[in-house]
């Protein structure tokens, strides 16, 4: 049966990370999406509630004004507070291994939802995250990142799920020293815009099982690929891997989602109602999502692209498209320029003295060549080496 024409944003939030997975359908049906997981991290844990959107809306629709609570195995109630819209946060807390938890939701229209009770699972430790230069199945070359992990504890699940967060450094070739804020003369910038650190969260599903093997061990399981020539590999690069334990039901859920995505997001063959989630509506309405609880193991690796140059890794030239002196604007024309249509395209690199061929003025360069803050933060991360 072909139903749903729209985009089902099934983005299951782990820790503080929201990952959108787009599932095309054939006729639009408003469906609640529940994104929730507890970990052993001391923080505000989030439950994100949204509705699937029709095909002409490129975003999920947040569910506001809901009542959300979690009940643990000792009958202690954790009440969540909405902030921002559609996101419900616990007080600062950490989930406890072996403790059971149940999620209860009452949305604004009075409909009630409840998860199956889950028990927080222990997690295997990540042994290492490694990188190697490869040519993948799509005939693309680049760096493949793999994870290895194991556990000697027989109580730890042999079903794994990983997510990653990548951070890389950008160095602009002509960092802007001045900015125009109005008036006749530009002013010196108070913050540098030449070095930035964009951060990108994983948008793929990585699950694997060691079931059937003699030991609970994963060796060099690929989790991420960065294509050769990407600006991400122009300078230093870092990948943070987060590892979670799953039970067999959660593993089946994530594997099914992954199968849907491998079919380019088509639900023509698999109905969304058949997704094996663990959140249910009291009246039998369809709901998407999975509530889970797991400890988390993390591992951060830093990569210097120069270490892979002999393997064939190449970096893009930062000067490409950034020729110095694209514009030299006289001081008395600067305000006119920045009030024009190009004001958001260029930044002021530096001043220039008068010469026989030019009046005194200002050197303007393309924004991407002089201001990196549109790509990432200009505040160096504390963990950056």
Secondary structure, DSSP 8 states (H G I E B T S, - for coil): ---B-EEEE----BTTB----EEE-BS----EEEEEEE-SSSB--EEEEEE-EETT--S-EE--S-EEEEEETT--EEE-EE-STTEEE--SB---TT-EEEEEEE-TTS-EEEE--EE-B---EEEEEEEEEEE-TTS-EEEEEEEEEEE--TTS-SEEEEEEEEEEEEE-TT---EE--SSSS-EE-SS--SEEEEEEE--S-EEEE-TTSSSEEEEEEEEEEEETT-GGGSSEEEEEEEEEEE-HHHHHHHHHHHHHHHTTTB-SSS-GGGS--SEEETT---EEEEEEEB-EEEEEEEEEGGGGGGGT-----TTTT--TTSEEEEHHHHHHHHTSTTTTTEEEEEEE--BTTB-SEEEEEEHHHH--TTTSBSS--TT--
